[in-house]
């Protein structure tokens, strides 16, 4: 079947493809030119070669900065001169002259900036204006000295500062191009009320109110004025005076609550209004407001309740303030305000918890600081006898508040505080010994049970993978920003992502909408981006350069099938599959895929976190209960037995690391029971060490069945066995017995295949140490008695290994065993005056050497030969000394010379012999 097109149709297709290739080529050339321009800056065009004049040296400062320095210095000097004239030269002129001079100079200084500003000399006018402002202060001072000297200084200063503030503000408003008068007016406005209160004889409370009112006025200036210098100056004044007022209110809330509370509440209202109007400072202002409210209300409560209830009152205020975080969401309270108020409440509650912490520390660590003998029946008194009992109430209230918050951190905090409450209860009320011990054990049992079964505490908590529901304020903010959108839903994809059509409605107002056909930053080449469903796929190359499309058959233009215009457009790259009609973005075949989500760290399960919190508290309570039980013998057995049972239960029912730690703790509790039983029976230390071997024996038996915790349990048991060796060290006979029994336990453990390698060596080492200790106890000093029990088994093991692996080295098979006996025996033979030991050692070394030569074993040959040579040298040394003493003195040098001559004459032959000997030794195993 012939599928070729007619020549006319094929020509149309060829022309269409060529047009598309030409358009793509034009686009790539334009892109290349832009990239070259970015990467390689074009060199400057060639210019005529004029004579190059040397550049002037760079100035150290700009003209503007130099001008400012000169103007500042000039204004400063004039100000100093005016002050000196007013204070020093005042008496040399009459009243008329003085008034005329001051009025003339002040008027000239204040009028000159008008002319200077008209001529564009702004900096000069600024300097002269500053001089004029200073002169107005001097005028006020001069007026007081001359005409109003009988008035009160503070009152006059208050009135003068108010007049100057108004005058400077009016002057700055009249000349808005000057930057100093308005901030100077704001600074002067800080003084009238505080100075007026001081002039009227007001106390600290009145002064604080004046400062607060001034700070509120400064806040109004910050909110309702535009010039930045004015707002900065007013803000600084508000912070300074408002802080002073609030600090005074805090001091009054302690000394005089009914005087400080109104001041603090008024300051809190001012701060809250500022937080509402300024979102950038909402958190900081709300924190200050919250602390002021807590100080005010807590101070009133403090004056109405006994002293022990003061801190609980503050804690209740903090909790009420922290509840604003959730309650304010429905009331449309701004997020920054809620955050600040909740932070202030949380800080107050944290301080209350710190105040309630000492009884917890005393209850947990007090039993460890013993001042009495063990089993003496005397009990150490509580360290904090006079501490308020309301500390337990603080812990209980905060725990209840945290338990009502469905968050993991709150639930963990509530659990920790409940444990702290149970730990502090015996300290604050001063419970008796039996009740304290019972409460400690109950706390341990409850904590360990929660560590194993934390599911009841996780009710109401969100799962780590669940998406939290949006809060009301978050939904309101989202709706306000985006508005409701109704996106079409298709059967293929469901609710589709916003496309170019509905993207405009989904974006906030003022967001520029990019042209879909324009190149984007992620696609600088200008590949076509997917458009709405059914839209033509158009590329950015639809330019005049592409030219008109060639007409096709049947009246079709060069637009491609289905009437899609392709004239001047660029087809999608070959790797991008064609877009499937009716499919949304992200569907297969669309050519666009959503970005991959970034991998996030897996959050811990709530039950796991709560279990660890409870488990840590349970271990601390268990240690405290055991330490407390050491006062009475029966209580010691009761506490150790209870702890042993609880930890065994956790090791049986628990999982993970808690199971392992509990198993090891159970082993230690069992060791404590054995030790306490031995002490109760009056056994001596070496008998106690022998009894402690029951613990490693039990762990070896348990390890055979408790697979997950077998190794930690056995290691803990081995540690208890080491303590048994230390207790039995005072009696060598018992030490040998303990070592032998330890070897038996290790040998029994070696029956298990997974422990065979290590336990077998441990058993052999323990048996050997037991034999050595027993020999030492019997007074045996012969080294062979200690070394032969090691050599014989080692040689047997080496022989078996050589049979299994003939390629094994003789050094690893026989070397350790032979060296264990030959080397100590050689040392003993050199110091032994008798002839039996050297003879036996020589015969044994000769046999070892011959066996090494016969079976070509390097270790036997070298060790045996070396020991034989040294042993023979030891035996022949006295005779050699006698012979050398009998010979003439010239004979040894002559013999040495002859030897050197013989070696030199046969040097090459000796080298060949040495190489041959080395090769033979190397070939040995």
Number of C-alpha atoms within 10 A of each C-alpha: 3 4 5 8 10 8 9 10 13 12 13 17 17 11 17 23 14 12 23 22 17 17 26 22 14 16 20 15 12 12 15 13 10 12 11 11 11 10 8 9 8 9 6 6 6 6 6 6 6 6 6 6 6 6 6 6 6 7 7 7 9 9 10 10 10 12 14 15 12 14 18 18 13 16 20 15 13 16 20 14 12 19 16 12 14 18 13 10 12 14 11 9 11 10 13 8 12 18 15 12 13 19 15 12 16 21 14 14 22 20 15 17 25 17 11 16 17 10 10 10 13 17 19 20 25 24 22 25 27 23 23 24 23 18 24 22 15 20 17 16 18 19 13 18 12 12 10 13 13 9 11 11 13 17 17 20 19 23 16 19 23 19 17 20 24 17 17 23 21 15 18 20 13 11 15 13 14 21 19 19 26 26 22 20 25 22 18 20 24 25 20 24 22 23 23 19 22 18 16 12 11 15 10 15 17 18 21 25 26 25 28 28 22 23 27 25 18 28 23 17 19 22 15 10 10 10 13 12 15 22 22 15 19 27 18 16 23 25 16 14 23 26 18 18 27 27 16 19 29 23 15 22 26 19 13 15 22 16 16 27 25 17 25 29 21 19 26 24 18 22 25 23 18 21 24 20 12 15 15 11 16 24 25 20 24 28 26 22 29 31 24 27 26 29 29 29 21 25 25 22 19 22 16 11 11 9 10 14 18 18 23 25 21 26 26 20 23 30 23 17 24 24 17 19 20 14 12 15 16 11 11 12 16 16 18 21 27 26 19 28 31 25 23 27 28 19 19 25 25 15 15 22 20 11 13 25 18 18 28 24 16 20 27 22 17 20 23 15 12 14 11 13 13 17 16 11 13 13 20 16 13 17 16 16 13 11 15 17 19 17 26 26 16 26 27 18 18 23 23 16 15 21 19 12 16 14 16 22 15 16 24 22 18 23 24 19 23 21 23 25 23 22 28 25 21 22 29 23 15 17 14 11 16 11 12 20 21 14 19 28 23 18 23 30 21 18 28 29 20 21 26 25 17 20 14 9 18 18 11 12 14 16 14 12 9 7 8 9 9 10 12 13 17 13 12 13 12 14 12 11 13 14 14 11 12 11 15 12 12 12 9 11 14 12 13 16 16 19 17 15 10 15 14 17 15 17 15 14 10 7 8 9 10 11 9 16 18 17 17 14 8 7 11 10 16 19 20 21 19 21 18 18 15 11 10 13 21 23 25 20 25 18 15 9 12 19 13 13 18 16 14 18 11 6 7 14 20 25 18 14 10 7 11 14 16 22 24 27 22 24 20 17 11 7 7 12 13 15 21 14 12 15 20 28 22 15 17 14 16 18 18 16 11 9 7 6 6 6 6 6 6 8 9 10 15 22 21 16 17 25 26 20 19 24 23 17 23 27 20 16 29 28 20 22 30 26 21 26 25 25 22 17 17 12 19 22 19 16 25 26 18 20 25 23 16 23 29 20 18 23 25 16 13 20 13 10 12 21 21 21 18 25 25 25 21 25 25 20 22 22 23 21 21 20 18 18 16 19 14 12 10 11 14 12 19 22 17 21 27 22 18 27 25 18 25 26 22 16 24 23 16 15 19 15 10 15 10 14 21 19 18 17 28 24 15 20 26 20 15 22 24 18 15 26 23 14 20 24 17 12 14 18 19 21 25 26 20 26 28 21 19 27 24 17 23 27 21 18 25 20 14 13 9 10 16 16 12 12 21 18 15 19 23 18 18 23 22 20 18 24 19 18 20 18 18 15 14 11 9 13 10 12 13 17 14 21 21 16 16 19 21 15 13 19 17 14 15 22 16 13 18 17 11 10 10 12 10 14 18 22 18 14 21 23 20 17 23 24 19 19 21 23 14 15 20 20 12 16 22 16 10 12 10 10 10 11 16 23 15 13 21 24 14 16 24 18 17 23 24 17 15 22 16 10 12 18 22 23 25 26 23 17 21 26 20 14 23 24 15 14 21 15 13 15 17 11 12 11 10 12 10 10 10 13 10 9 10 8 10 8 11 12 10 11 11 11 12 12 12 13 12 11 13 12 11 11 13 11 12 13 11 11 12 12 12 12 12 11 11 12 17 10 11 16 19
